[in-house]
Amino acid sequence: MKYFIVTFGCQMNKSDSERIASVLEKKYIPASNIEEADLVVVNMCSVRQSAVDRVRGLLPKLKGKKSILTGCILKKDRNQFIKDFNEIIDIEELTKEKPKHSSDFSATIPIMTGCNNFCSYCVVPYTRGREKSKPAKEIICEIKKLIKSGYKEIWLLGQNVNSYSNIPFSELLKKINNIEGKFWVRFTSSHPKDFSDDIMKAMKDKITPYLNLPVQAGDNEILKKMNRPYTIKQYLDIIKKVRKIIPNITISTDVIVGFPGETEKQFQNTAELFKEVKYDMAYINKYSTRAGTQGAKLLDSVSDKEKKRREKILNDILKETALKRNKEYIGKEVEALIDAQKDNKCIGKTKGYKTIVVESKENLIGQFIRAEIISATSWGLKGKYINEK
């Protein structure tokens, strides 16, 4: 009997799927695709309507198979799929085992789950519940075991990772930094209201210079409607400070276009923010109404056509600013961790989480390398492998 897991959503969902795999492998063996599987588990995400629609699109492939639906599921979405799946199981029931990591050198560790913020567009507090933090000792122990097993990269995950409450998040980073071994640590996702000076100062050595700091909108009035408790000035102050403390930091963001009532002027404020910050990467999403949120009470007044136009404008700005920032690396040496290789081309991520491609006949997957950057695009770097043997 074979199983296959389909995962939608964020890194937290992907991490959950690794734990689901550990549960399933007590009775099943993994299949390489849906077609050859006897059991299909769909780990869904109700955060965006597009993800819900993709689950609907999978249904024809599930006919004749045993199927389970789990994940971050709103009650409304759960109800519409009751007849389509053999079982709908709460994610907590399927994630009690240690994960079967999908990579031999990169692992994810959820350090907290849930969210207390209740942003008006987001369903996470309703699907994941309130914030709960894993004990620091348990996290440290798990990381030490992974490092001894040869893992090179650890992702600390949380819907609002900076609000980790067992000990101050900055103290957790310091404890991790003190663990012996050669490895990198990344974390996501951060909230501007919780990203403190102490966290900035703790981002050194093994804590990589990469920060995803979602702004969601570049206009103060829209931020208020979103229930995001900061102003654009406060957000920019954080950006300026973190770049002063960590000059080589890579910064990405999340943003929503077409939030209910967003005017052209308010959108242009977001466009201006993109020009000012000069992000290395941005995850741009078109607003979609989610039942049960405060945003669902507002009229979705921006047309889909207009949302697409605004999305393109931000992508065009991002493409230009990211290219300029990436060109600054040309001629410099960087460290990278290789995670894929094909036809003598090795693909990986730099310490600052930029995609890099180098040519090498050696199998470098799972290895740290050094490379001299010889060219750049908006979305990555091309490097010359420096063989240090």
Residue pairs with C-beta under 8 A, 6 or more apart in sequence:
1 27
1 28
1 29
1 38
1 39
2 28
2 29
2 30
2 31
2 36
2 37
2 38
2 39
3 21
3 24
3 25
3 28
3 29
3 30
3 31
3 37
3 38
3 39
3 40
3 41
4 30
4 31
4 32
4 33
4 34
4 36
4 37
4 39
4 40
4 41
5 17
5 20
5 21
5 24
5 40
5 41
5 42
5 43
6 34
6 40
6 41
6 42
6 43
6 58
7 13
7 14
7 16
7 17
7 43
8 42
8 43
8 44
8 45
8 51
8 54
8 55
8 71
9 43
9 44
9 45
9 47
9 51
9 71
9 72
10 45
10 47
10 189
11 108
11 155
11 157
11 188
12 110
12 113
12 157
12 158
12 159
13 43
13 45
13 71
13 72
14 102
14 108
15 99
15 108
15 109
15 110
15 157
16 43
16 71
16 91
16 94
16 95
16 110
17 41
17 43
18 99
18 100
18 101
18 102
18 108
19 94
19 95
19 96
19 97
19 98
19 99
19 100
20 41
20 43
20 70
20 94
20 95
21 30
21 99
21 100
21 102
22 97
22 98
22 99
22 100
23 94
23 95
23 96
23 97
24 39
24 41
25 100
28 38
28 39
31 37
31 38
34 40
34 58
34 61
34 62
34 65
35 61
37 65
38 65
38 66
39 65
39 66
39 67
39 68
40 61
40 62
40 65
40 66
40 67
40 68
41 67
41 68
41 69
41 70
41 94
42 55
42 58
42 67
42 68
42 69
42 70
42 71
42 85
43 70
43 71
43 91
44 51
44 52
44 55
44 69
44 70
44 71
44 72
44 73
44 77
45 51
45 52
45 71
45 72
46 52
46 71
46 72
46 73
46 74
46 77
46 123
46 127
46 290
47 72
47 122
47 123
47 124
47 127
47 290
48 285
48 288
48 290
49 288
49 289
49 290
50 288
52 77
55 69
55 81
59 84
62 84
62 85
66 86
67 84
67 85
67 86
67 87
68 85
68 86
68 87
68 88
68 89
69 78
69 81
69 84
69 85
69 87
69 88
69 89
70 88
70 89
70 90
70 91
70 94
71 91
72 91
72 123
72 124
72 127
72 128
73 88
73 127
74 123
74 126
74 127
74 290
74 291
74 292
75 292
76 291
76 292
78 88
81 88
82 88
99 107
99 108
101 107
101 108
101 151
103 339
104 150
104 151
104 366
105 150
105 151
105 152
105 153
105 337
105 339
105 365
105 366
106 151
106 152
106 153
106 154
106 155
106 337
106 339
107 146
107 151
107 153
107 154
107 155
108 154
108 155
108 157
109 139
109 142
109 143
109 154
109 155
109 156
109 157
110 134
110 157
110 158
111 133
111 134
111 139
111 156
111 157
111 158
111 161
111 164
111 172
112 131
112 132
112 133
112 134
112 158
112 159
112 160
112 161
112 163
112 164
112 165
113 128
113 129
113 131
113 132
113 158
113 159
114 124
114 125
114 128
114 129
114 130
114 131
114 132
114 159
115 122
115 124
115 125
115 128
115 130
115 131
115 159
115 160
116 125
116 130
116 131
116 160
116 163
117 125
117 160
117 191
117 227
118 125
118 227
118 294
119 216
119 226
119 227
119 228
120 225
120 226
120 227
120 293
120 294
120 295
120 298
121 216
121 226
121 256
121 259
121 287
121 290
121 293
121 295
122 290
122 293
123 290
123 292
123 293
124 159
126 292
126 293
128 159
131 159
131 160
131 163
131 165
133 164
133 165
133 166
134 166
135 166
136 166
136 167
136 171
136 172
136 175
139 156
139 172
139 176
140 175
140 176
140 179
143 154
143 176
143 179
144 179
146 154
147 179
147 180
147 181
147 183
148 181
150 366
151 183
152 182
152 183
152 184
152 337
152 366
152 367
152 368
153 183
153 184
153 185
153 186
153 337
154 176
154 183
154 184
154 185
154 186
155 185
155 186
155 187
155 188
156 172
156 185
156 186
156 187
156 188
157 187
157 188
158 164
158 187
158 188
158 189
159 189
160 189
160 190
160 191
160 194
161 169
161 187
161 188
161 189
161 190
162 169
162 190
162 191
162 194
162 195
162 196
162 199
163 169
163 191
163 194
164 172
166 172
168 198
169 194
169 199
170 196
170 198
170 199
170 201
170 202
171 202
173 185
173 187
173 199
173 202
173 203
173 207
174 202
176 185
176 206
176 207
177 185
177 202
177 204
177 205
177 206
177 207
179 206
182 368
183 206
184 206
184 208
184 337
184 351
185 206
185 207
185 208
186 208
186 210
186 353
187 207
188 212
189 212
189 214
189 254
190 211
190 212
190 213
190 214
191 214
192 213
192 214
192 215
192 228
192 230
192 234
192 235
192 238
193 229
193 230
195 211
195 213
195 238
195 242
197 241
197 245
200 241
200 242
200 245
200 246
201 245
203 209
203 211
203 245
203 246
203 249
204 246
208 351
208 352
208 353
209 246
209 248
209 249
209 250
209 351
209 352
210 249
210 250
210 252
210 351
210 352
210 353
211 242
211 249
211 250
211 251
211 252
212 251
212 252
212 253
212 254
213 235
213 238
213 239
213 251
213 252
213 253
214 253
214 254
214 255
215 232
215 235
215 253
215 254
215 255
215 273
216 223
216 226
216 228
216 254
216 255
216 256
217 223
217 226
217 228
217 255
217 256
217 259
217 262
217 266
217 270
218 232
218 255
218 266
218 269
218 270
218 271
218 272
218 273
218 274
219 232
219 262
219 266
219 267
219 269
219 270
220 231
220 232
221 266
222 259
222 261
222 262
222 266
223 230
223 231
223 232
225 259
225 260
225 261
225 295
225 298
226 256
226 259
226 295
227 294
232 269
232 273
236 273
236 276
236 277
239 251
239 277
242 249
242 251
243 249
243 251
248 352
249 352
250 280
250 281
250 352
250 353
250 354
251 277
251 279
251 280
252 279
252 280
252 281
252 282
252 283
252 353
253 277
253 279
253 281
253 282
253 283
254 282
254 283
254 285
255 270
255 282
255 283
255 284
255 285
255 314
256 285
256 286
256 287
257 267
257 270
257 284
257 285
257 286
257 287
257 302
257 307
257 310
257 311
257 314
258 286
258 287
258 300
258 302
258 306
258 307
258 310
259 287
259 295
259 302
260 287
260 295
260 298
260 299
260 300
260 301
260 302
261 298
261 299
261 301
262 287
262 301
262 302
267 310
267 313
270 314
271 313
271 314
271 317
274 282
274 314
274 317
274 318
274 321
275 317
275 321
278 321
278 324
278 325
279 318
279 321
279 322
280 322
280 325
280 326
280 352
280 354
281 318
281 322
282 314
282 315
282 318
284 311
284 314
284 315
284 318
286 304
286 307
286 308
286 311
287 295
287 300
287 302
287 307
289 295
289 296
289 300
290 296
302 310
318 378
319 378
320 378
322 378
322 379
323 376
323 377
323 378
326 354
326 376
326 377
326 378
326 380
326 381
327 376
329 354
329 373
329 376
329 381
330 373
330 374
330 375
330 376
331 372
331 373
332 372
332 373
333 370
333 371
333 372
333 373
333 386
334 350
334 351
334 352
334 354
334 356
334 370
334 371
334 373
334 381
334 383
335 350
335 351
335 368
335 369
335 370
336 348
336 349
336 350
336 351
336 356
336 358
336 368
336 369
336 370
336 371
336 383
337 348
337 349
337 366
337 367
337 368
337 369
338 346
338 347
338 348
338 358
338 364
338 365
338 366
338 367
338 369
339 347
339 348
339 349
339 365
339 366
340 346
340 347
340 348
340 365
341 347
341 360
341 363
341 364
341 365
344 359
344 360
344 361
345 357
345 358
345 359
346 357
346 358
346 359
346 360
346 364
346 365
346 369
346 385
347 355
347 356
347 357
348 355
348 356
348 364
348 369
349 355
349 356
350 356
350 381
354 380
354 381
355 379
355 380
355 381
356 371
356 373
356 380
356 381
356 382
356 383
357 380
357 381
357 382
357 383
358 364
358 369
358 371
358 382
358 383
358 384
358 385
359 384
359 385
360 385
360 387
362 387
364 385
369 385
369 386
370 385
370 386
370 388
371 383
371 384
371 385
371 386
372 383
372 384
372 386
373 381
373 382
373 383
374 382
374 383
374 384
375 381
375 382
376 382
